[in-house]
Amino acid sequence: MAFRSRVSVTMVFFLVIITSIIFLVFYLKKQFATQTEVNQDIMVSKITAMGKLELVKYSMKDVVEKKELHTILPDARVLFVAVGEVTACIDLTKVKKEDITQNKDSIWLVLPKPEICYVKLDHQKSRVYDVSGVWFPDKAKTMVEDVYKIAEKKMLTTAGEMNLLGKAQENARLIFLPFLQNVSGKKVTLNFK
């Protein structure tokens, strides 16, 4: 009987020890778990009055491959698919009082020439598909940044080749002219500087 009670006491003691160790492991795991805390303080650094009338937007997709050829090491290569847009507008803040002439039934308005408002890559849809032959992470980062810049320049060049500014001028006559005529109730003639 004494042997049985000693075995029972020993078993209870080991169960308490094992339960305590398991509890301690889970408690410590929770205490040392990684917690992420994000603090943000947004400050407005500049407020700009906008006066640009966007008239045309070209959405584009471009495949850019950049290679750096090496004599001994493997060639470094980045393959990038860029998705973005180029927008043309007219800056209405440049219209001066002298640019507007009117009489009883007509208005003559001289608008500034259309300009490129922005070239914007869509970072959600653009993808780097392959980076190979790059030995150091800094070099890969530099090459990826370069292909982003190359893609933006190519989109701007392509927009120029596709007559984006001419299309903006055409859209000013198709969209903005009827608006001005309806608002003023007069015949409006648009010219560009």
C-alpha positions in Angstrom: 0.0 0.0 0.0 2.9 2.3 0.8 4.4 1.5 -2.6 1.2 2.3 -4.4 0.8 5.7 -2.6 4.4 6.6 -3.4 3.9 5.7 -7.1 0.7 7.8 -7.1 2.4 10.7 -5.4 5.3 10.5 -7.9 2.9 10.3 -10.9 0.9 13.3 -9.6 4.2 15.2 -9.1 5.4 14.4 -12.6 2.0 15.4 -14.1 2.2 18.7 -12.2 5.7 19.3 -13.4 4.8 18.4 -17.1 1.7 20.6 -17.0 3.7 23.5 -15.5 6.4 23.1 -18.2 3.7 23.1 -21.0 2.1 26.1 -19.5 5.4 27.9 -19.2 6.3 27.1 -22.8 3.0 28.5 -24.2 3.2 31.5 -21.8 6.8 32.4 -22.9 5.9 31.8 -26.5 3.2 34.4 -26.2 5.4 36.8 -24.3 8.2 36.7 -27.0 5.9 36.6 -30.0 6.6 39.3 -32.6 4.1 42.2 -32.4 3.9 44.7 -35.2 3.1 48.3 -34.4 2.7 51.0 -37.0 2.6 54.7 -36.2 2.0 57.2 -38.9 2.0 61.0 -38.8 0.9 62.6 -42.0 1.7 66.2 -42.6 0.5 68.3 -45.5 3.6 69.8 -46.9 2.1 71.8 -49.8 -1.4 72.8 -51.1 -1.6 73.5 -54.8 -4.5 75.1 -56.6 -5.3 73.0 -59.7 -6.4 74.5 -62.9 -5.6 71.8 -65.4 -8.2 70.4 -67.7 -7.4 66.8 -68.5 -8.5 66.1 -72.1 -7.0 62.8 -73.1 -5.4 59.8 -71.4 -3.4 57.0 -73.1 -3.2 53.7 -71.2 -0.2 51.7 -72.2 1.6 48.5 -71.6 5.4 48.1 -72.3 7.8 45.2 -72.0 11.3 46.4 -70.9 14.4 44.2 -70.9 17.6 45.6 -69.5 20.8 43.6 -69.9 24.3 44.4 -68.6 26.7 42.4 -70.6 29.8 41.1 -68.8 32.9 39.5 -70.3 33.5 37.0 -67.5 30.4 36.9 -65.2 27.0 36.0 -66.4 25.0 38.8 -67.9 22.7 40.8 -65.6 19.2 40.9 -66.8 15.8 42.4 -65.7 12.6 41.7 -67.5 9.8 44.1 -66.6 6.2 44.6 -67.8 5.1 48.2 -67.3 1.5 49.2 -67.2 0.7 52.9 -67.0 -0.8 56.0 -68.5 0.1 59.4 -70.0 -2.3 62.3 -69.7 -2.5 65.5 -71.6 -4.2 68.7 -70.3 -4.5 72.4 -70.8 -3.5 74.6 -67.9 -6.4 77.0 -67.5 -4.5 79.0 -64.9 -2.4 80.4 -67.8 -5.4 82.0 -69.5 -5.2 85.8 -69.0 -7.8 88.4 -69.5 -6.2 89.5 -72.7 -6.8 85.9 -74.1 -10.5 86.4 -74.0 -12.3 88.7 -76.5 -16.0 89.0 -76.9 -18.7 91.0 -78.6 -22.5 90.8 -78.6 -22.8 87.3 -79.9 -19.3 85.8 -80.1 -16.3 84.9 -77.8 -12.7 84.3 -79.0 -10.6 82.4 -76.5 -6.9 81.8 -76.8 -5.9 78.8 -74.7 -2.4 77.7 -73.9 -1.0 74.7 -75.9 -1.8 71.3 -74.4 0.9 69.8 -72.2 1.7 66.5 -70.6 0.1 66.5 -67.2 1.8 63.3 -66.0 3.2 60.0 -66.8 2.2 57.4 -64.2 3.1 53.7 -63.8 0.6 51.5 -62.1 2.7 49.8 -59.5 -0.2 47.3 -58.8 -0.3 46.0 -62.4 3.4 46.5 -63.4 5.6 43.4 -62.7 9.2 42.5 -62.6 9.1 39.0 -64.1 12.8 38.1 -64.0 16.0 39.3 -62.4 19.0 37.1 -63.3 22.7 37.2 -63.2 22.7 39.8 -60.5 25.1 39.0 -57.6 24.3 41.7 -55.1 20.8 42.9 -53.9 21.8 46.6 -54.3 22.6 46.0 -58.0 19.2 44.3 -58.5 17.5 47.2 -56.8 19.3 49.7 -59.0 18.5 47.7 -62.2 14.8 47.5 -61.3 14.7 51.3 -60.5 16.4 51.9 -63.9 13.8 49.8 -65.8 11.0 51.8 -64.1 12.6 55.1 -65.4 13.2 53.6 -68.8 9.5 52.5 -69.0 8.2 56.0 -68.0 10.5 57.6 -70.7 9.3 55.2 -73.3 5.7 55.8 -72.5 6.3 59.5 -72.8 8.0 59.1 -76.1 5.3 56.8 -77.5 2.6 59.2 -76.4 4.5 61.9 -78.4 4.7 59.6 -81.4 1.0 58.9 -81.2 0.2 62.6 -81.2 -1.2 62.8 -77.6 -1.0 66.7 -77.6 -2.7 66.9 -80.9 -5.5 64.7 -79.6 -5.8 66.9 -76.5 -6.2 69.9 -78.8 -8.8 68.1 -80.8 -10.7 67.0 -77.6 -10.6 70.6 -76.4 -12.7 71.5 -79.5 -14.9 68.5 -79.1 -15.5 68.6 -75.4 -14.6 72.0 -73.9 -15.9 74.2 -76.8 -19.6 72.9 -76.6 -19.4 73.4 -72.8 -18.3 77.0 -73.2 -21.0 77.7 -75.9 -23.7 76.2 -73.7 -22.6 78.2 -70.6 -22.2 81.5 -72.4 -25.0 81.2 -74.9 -22.6 82.6 -77.6 -20.6 81.3 -80.4 -17.1 80.5 -79.1 -14.0 80.3 -81.2 -11.0 78.5 -79.7 -7.4 79.1 -80.7 -4.2 78.0 -79.1 -1.0 80.0 -78.3 
